[in-house]
C-alpha cells in the first residue's frame, strides 16, 4: 500500500513496505518488550536485538512513522502486527493458538484477523497516536473485509489473586458466546470465575482494568474462557474477540474507530501503557 492508512500530521500509519522496515519494527519491539519491560530474551534475540518469530514472515506490519525525523530511513515509532488466515495457514496456525483453542473461530465461517505485538516508543504514547493506531486497524479491517478480530490482551504481573475480581468481572459480563469463544488450553488454563457475579460492582471494577482492555470492551469486545499466565513476559493474558459488525455505531462511522469513552478523557500519561506489551490485541 503506497499511501498512508491514516495520518495525524506529521505522524502517519501505514503498512511496512520493505524488509528493512519490518526489521526496524522488530528492533522497536525488542526495545520496548525486552529492554524497557524486562521480558526474558533468548540468546538469538539478545544477539540481534530484535523480537522476531516465524509469524513475522506471514504477517502484515502496521507501522507508525514520524515524518519529521531526519535520516535516510523512516523513523518507526510504533507498530502492530496483524495476521490473516492465509498467512496463519503457512505457519501452522495463529500465534494465539499457543495459548488458546480457537476452534470456534475457525468454525464460525467468518474472515479472521489476529492482532498482536503492539508497541509504541515511550515519548509517542499519546492519545493522538493511540487514535492513529485504532484508525489504521479499522482501515485494514475494511480494506480486507475482516469480520472477526481476536488476540491476547494482558494484565501486568502473574499474581492471579491480585486481579481475581477483574477476571471474574470479564467472565460474568463479557464472556463470548459459545460459537465465538476461544478456551485457554488445558495445560495453561487459569480459572476466571473466581467470584460470584452478584457481589461484583462493574462500575468500580472497570476503572481498575488496563486501559486497553477497557477500550476494547467499549467497542463491543468479548473474552474467551480462561486466562493464561505468560512467565516469560510477566503477564496474565485474556483472549479478546470482536465481531466487526457488532461494533458500536460511533466506532463504525466513516469506517473509523473513535477513542472509547473510557479513554477520551484520559491524559497522555494515562495511555502510556496501552501499547507496551508484546501480545496485546
Helices and strands as residue ranges (DSSP letters): E 6-8, E 11-15, H 19-30, I 31-36, H 43-48, G 54-57, E 60-66, E 75-84, H 85-90, G 95-98, E 100-101, H 103-107, E 112-120, G 122-124, H 127-143, E 148-156, G 160-163, H 164-174, G 178-180, E 183-184, G 186-188, H 202-206, H 211-219, E 222-223, E 228-230, E 235-243, G 244-246, H 249-252, G 253-255, H 261-264, G 268-271
